[in-house]
Amino acid sequence: MGAASEERSSLMSRPDEAEAAEPARRVAALALAVGLSVAAVAGAGGVRRLIAGDTFAETPLRFRVANPEYGDAAPASLALYPFAHVGEPHRASRLTAEDAVGGATYAWTVRLDGALLASGAGATFAFNFTAPGRRYAVALAESPSGRTAEDDVHCKYVRREIRALTDRERSAYFDAFEVVAKLPLEEGRARYGDNFVNLHSTTIKHVHGTGCSPFHGGLSFLTAHTAFTYEVDRAMQLVDPGVLTPYWDFTLDAEFLGANWTESQLFQLDWFGPLMPKNAQRTLEGRFANVSVPSDCDFDVHNAYCRVTDERNEDPSALVTRAHELCGLKTDVALPGCSEFSQCLTTTSLTDLHTCAEDVMHGNMHTVIGGFFGCPYALGDLVANHPSWEEMLTGIGTRAINIWQHVYGAKAMKCPLKCDAAEDSWETCHCSCPALSPKPGPNGTVEAATLGVDASKRFFNETGIIYFADPSDCASFASPYVYKKYFDVQTKADGSCDYSIKGLNNDDNKEFLHFLAFFSCSPGKFGAMSTAASANDPLFWPIHPLFDRLLAYMRLSGDLDLAWPDATCRGHSLDDTLPFSGFRDADNATDLYTNRDLLDVFDPASAELNYVFADFSWDHCDAAIADAATFAFQDSSARTGGGGHARR
């Protein structure tokens, strides 16, 4: 590591090394870490100067291009990209003669497609590049030496970590993104043109419909989410042509904030707002308060109030919600950090990279951010009575949506078809399992349904929550949503198979199984990020460029096998089409791209692609990367379908 990295390491202590550090200090340290990273890039590649009178005519003349908001150096990532120079669009780039000599004069010209756009004099020259994805011809001449330099400057946006942006650029991003988040689609297209999209339109596209998702559970996760980001970038650039979606490197928060990652700067009111809004409805607070949920009774996926969300989410709220809890259980689920990320860097094929990106890194990110709240069977209440069950119940909480979707798909759960937001509430309009519903009792009373151990197990077997694939083979025990490590599997005296929860007495075992059965039949309310409508939450958008950055790095390093296996889900195979088009000027705006096309469109080495990443530096993960280099990636993950994106 360089000096800046060494200084950064000395300032940063990992959570297990500084457990007693105050949370505020950790947040400040993280901010400083990002700042030092920017400073290290800005200070790279200093100007080399010659002394007047020396023989310099034989030394090649060179120039560099920089965005002065970020220092005097080009992005560090250009060491991997096949571009010597990048000029960021719609801002004054600084062009500098690197070997400037006192007493010499310098003349610049800038051309596009042969046409002279600008000329100027001096060792430095300012120019505003305005055509992203195009290359400009820049020439520099020095007198009296006669030295010249000519090279292409590629006009490209630079995608940076959100905390590495300058205050001005971050403010401009949020201002433009707020328009995309809140402006109605028709009004936006009337004002900005047909390429305008908003969070309603992207949410409906991301939800897609019933059945398997073309965007999740396959290699298309990588191409599709990059395309989603590109569409939102293009819309924001109609509002402000200088902005680009930044990425959130949540491994920084995992490494330096640990369990306190909820105090990240991202959750400030003037950024993306708190993870746990204080209002009872859990609607977003801060800058993105009042971002609405699309309503469409004719769309394939909606709840009983016609809100475009998971069918089992009977929340009448017309506004986007977020709740960092799992049915009343405070979640201490850690963010994926350096140990997980370093696994991705050991992959050598696109197949393994996707598995690591979607299952290991992406994993339950959506669920722990979006959360579940207002649950009739609250995990938090059960933990209060049985603290030793917390780890087991947290695991169930992160898979809650998968459980509810599975029970619904098994036709054990029924949901209302139509509810009225003006008259109904969750209490009068929610999903349930008829077999477990209260029954009419004598004299007009209502008897609550109760389940014994055997009845609970029959329910789990019928719905596929816990079962033996072969009742005579105890090794066929399956528990997709509760980790197997919590179970004792036994062979009974009659040779049949049975199970119980390790360490629980008979009463506790009965209580747990009874609770799990009713929990499986009683969905609460879902934060938007916990559903396939996650694109409705503004926090969705800086998460996914992290995976584009990872893929770009792996492709530029030249070691990635891009073989793409066929798949049964429509949209997952290489030549399946996805609902994206018109990203390049030469492409027909109505011809849908295939995954093969999108791999080409987003090839990081493409001169036409209109962005690069600022750097491919993960100094904070040096130790984990060094450790991971000693083994090859193995797909040992339990596939969860990306948390809230699982389908029935």
Buried (B, 14 or more C-beta within 10 A) or exposed (E): EEEBBEBBBEEBBBBEEBEEBEEEEBBEBBBBBBEBBBBBBBBBBEEEBBEEEEEBEEBEBBBBBBBEBBBBBBBBBBEBBEBBBBBBBBBEBBBBBBBBBEEBEBBBBBBBEEEEBBEBEBBBBBBBBBBBBBBBBBBBBBEEBEBEBEBBBBBBBBBBBBBBBEEEBBEBBBBBBBBBBBBEBEEBBEEBEEBBBBBBBBBBBBBBEEEBBBBBBBBBBBBBBBBBBBBBBBBBBBBBBBBBBBBBBBBBBBBBBBBBBBBBBBBEEEBBBBBBBEEEBBBBBBBBBEBBBBBEEEBEBBBBBBBBBBBBBBBBBBBBBBBBBBBBBBBEBBBBBBBBBBBBBBBEBBBBBBBBBBBBBBBBBBBBBBBBBBBBBBBBBBBEEBEEBBEBBBBBBBBBBBBBBBBBEBEBBEBBEEBEBEEBEBEEBBBBBEBBEEEEEEEEEEEEBEBEBEBBBBBBEBBBBBBBEEEEEBEEBEBBBBBEEBBEBEEEEEEEBBBBBEEBEEEBBBBBBBBBBBBBBBBBBBBBBBBBBBBBBBBBBBBBBBBBBBBBBBBBEEEBEBEBEEBEBBBBBBEBBBBBBBBBEEEEEEEEBBBBBBBBBBBBEEEBBBBBBBBBBBBBBBBBBEEBEEEEBEBEBEEBBBBBBBBB
